[in-house]
Amino acid sequence: MLPERRPITSRDRRLTGFGGDAILRAGSLGKRREAVDRLTIIAKLKAKNGAEERLFEERRKLVGPTLAEEGCINYDMHRSVEDPGLIMFHENWTSRPLWERHMESPHLQEFSANTDDIVEVWELFQGEKVDGA
């Protein structure tokens, strides 16, 4: 059974995962690979009814500045074809500290301030790629 979800504040966002604590760790028996240092983020945002276009436009503003940030490998925005209020981001970062800096960036802080009242769901999955054994 999944834990009960509470609304996530902008302060909570940088540390949450699905269920509040899902962080996957990769690596095997002390072997260190460059890929293990990379961080993958999958962000899910759902707009409140009537705010779908506003959320979409606010999220779209983040793509250019984020791609220009140090450590950003990709920042891919996807909008559901079945539910225009559902937006997913697939991001890869060279390291967790650079992603954490992104979460404190002026453009993300502005986004949070502009959308706190229109976001129904904000979930973050934080993971590291695991290669086959």
Secondary structure as the mmCIF struct_conf table of DSSP 4:
data_model
#
loop_
_struct_conf.conf_type_id
_struct_conf.id
_struct_conf.beg_label_comp_id
_struct_conf.beg_label_asym_id
_struct_conf.beg_label_seq_id
_struct_conf.end_label_comp_id
_struct_conf.end_label_asym_id
_struct_conf.end_label_seq_id
HELX_LH_PP_P HELX_LH_PP_P1 LEU A 2 ARG A 5
HELX_LH_PP_P HELX_LH_PP_P2 PRO A 7 THR A 9
TURN_TY1_P TURN_TY1_P1 SER A 10 ASP A 12
HELX_RH_3T_P HELX_RH_3T_P1 ARG A 13 LEU A 15
HELX_RH_3T_P HELX_RH_3T_P2 PHE A 18 GLY A 20
TURN_TY1_P TURN_TY1_P2 ASP A 21 ASP A 21
STRN STRN1 ILE A 23 ILE A 23
STRN STRN2 SER A 28 SER A 28
TURN_TY1_P TURN_TY1_P3 LEU A 29 GLY A 30
STRN STRN3 LYS A 31 LYS A 31
HELX_RH_AL_P HELX_RH_AL_P1 GLU A 34 ASP A 37
STRN STRN4 LEU A 39 ALA A 47
HELX_LH_PP_P HELX_LH_PP_P3 LYS A 48 LYS A 48
TURN_TY1_P TURN_TY1_P4 ASN A 49 GLY A 50
HELX_RH_AL_P HELX_RH_AL_P2 GLU A 52 LEU A 67
TURN_TY1_P TURN_TY1_P5 ALA A 68 ALA A 68
BEND BEND1 GLU A 69 GLU A 69
TURN_TY1_P TURN_TY1_P6 GLU A 70 GLY A 71
STRN STRN5 CYS A 72 ARG A 79
BEND BEND2 VAL A 81 GLU A 82
TURN_TY1_P TURN_TY1_P7 PRO A 84 GLY A 85
STRN STRN6 LEU A 86 TRP A 93
BEND BEND3 THR A 94 THR A 94
HELX_RH_AL_P HELX_RH_AL_P3 ARG A 96 MET A 103
TURN_TY1_P TURN_TY1_P8 GLU A 104 GLU A 104
BEND BEND4 SER A 105 SER A 105
HELX_RH_AL_P HELX_RH_AL_P4 PRO A 106 THR A 115
TURN_TY1_P TURN_TY1_P9 ASP A 116 ILE A 118
STRN STRN7 VAL A 119 GLY A 127
#
